[in-house]
Amino acid sequence: MNTQLLSQARQLSVEDQLELVEALWDGIAKRNAVPGPTDVQKAELDRRLADHEANPDDVVSWNEVKASALAQLKR
């Protein structure tokens, strides 16, 4: 990261910082840029996949998940 640029951005008013963030975010969205998962996220995905492969029958159907969520919303 360009620390000099970051330092300059931090000297802007809060309003200008928000405008800058919005402009940057819009530019990222227009390019459909999606960052890859972090090392921590990759490790978690690997852990979940290994757990699923070790216990393929340990699942909950979508209908059960949906029913449970709807029941909790009604409380």
C-alpha positions as CSV (number, residue, x, y, z in Angstrom):
1,M,0.0,0.0,0.0
2,N,1.2,3.5,-0.8
3,T,1.6,4.9,2.7
4,Q,2.1,8.5,1.4
5,L,-1.2,8.3,-0.4
6,L,-2.9,6.9,2.7
7,S,-1.5,9.7,4.8
8,Q,-2.8,12.3,2.3
9,A,-6.3,10.7,2.4
10,R,-6.3,10.8,6.2
11,Q,-5.7,14.6,6.1
12,L,-9.0,15.1,4.2
13,S,-12.2,16.1,6.0
14,V,-14.5,13.2,7.0
15,E,-16.9,14.2,4.2
16,D,-14.1,14.1,1.6
17,Q,-12.8,10.8,3.0
18,L,-16.3,9.3,2.6
19,E,-16.6,10.6,-0.9
20,L,-13.2,9.1,-1.7
21,V,-14.2,5.7,-0.3
22,E,-17.4,5.8,-2.3
23,A,-15.6,6.6,-5.5
24,L,-13.0,3.9,-4.9
25,W,-15.8,1.4,-4.1
26,D,-17.8,2.3,-7.2
27,G,-14.6,1.8,-9.3
28,I,-14.0,-1.6,-7.8
29,A,-17.7,-2.6,-8.4
30,K,-17.5,-1.5,-12.0
31,R,-14.6,-3.7,-12.6
32,N,-16.3,-6.6,-10.9
33,A,-13.2,-7.0,-8.8
34,V,-13.5,-9.7,-6.2
35,P,-10.7,-10.3,-3.8
36,G,-9.6,-13.9,-3.3
37,P,-10.1,-15.5,0.1
38,T,-7.5,-14.8,2.8
39,D,-5.2,-17.6,4.2
40,V,-7.5,-17.8,7.2
41,Q,-10.6,-18.1,5.0
42,K,-8.9,-20.8,2.9
43,A,-7.9,-22.7,6.0
44,E,-11.5,-22.6,7.2
45,L,-12.9,-23.8,3.9
46,D,-10.4,-26.6,3.9
47,R,-11.4,-27.5,7.4
48,R,-15.1,-27.5,6.5
49,L,-14.5,-29.6,3.3
50,A,-12.5,-32.2,5.3
51,D,-15.3,-32.3,7.9
52,H,-17.9,-32.8,5.2
53,E,-15.8,-35.5,3.5
54,A,-15.3,-37.3,6.8
55,N,-19.0,-37.0,7.7
56,P,-21.0,-36.8,4.5
57,D,-24.3,-37.8,6.2
58,D,-24.0,-35.1,8.9
59,V,-26.2,-32.6,7.1
60,V,-29.4,-30.6,7.6
61,S,-31.8,-30.3,4.7
62,W,-32.7,-26.8,3.3
63,N,-36.3,-27.4,4.4
64,E,-35.2,-28.0,8.0
65,V,-33.0,-24.9,8.0
66,K,-35.7,-22.8,6.5
67,A,-38.4,-24.1,9.0
68,S,-36.0,-23.4,11.9
69,A,-35.3,-19.9,10.7
70,L,-38.9,-19.1,10.2
71,A,-39.8,-20.5,13.6
72,Q,-37.2,-18.3,15.2
73,L,-38.5,-15.2,13.4
74,K,-42.0,-15.9,14.8
75,R,-40.8,-15.7,18.4
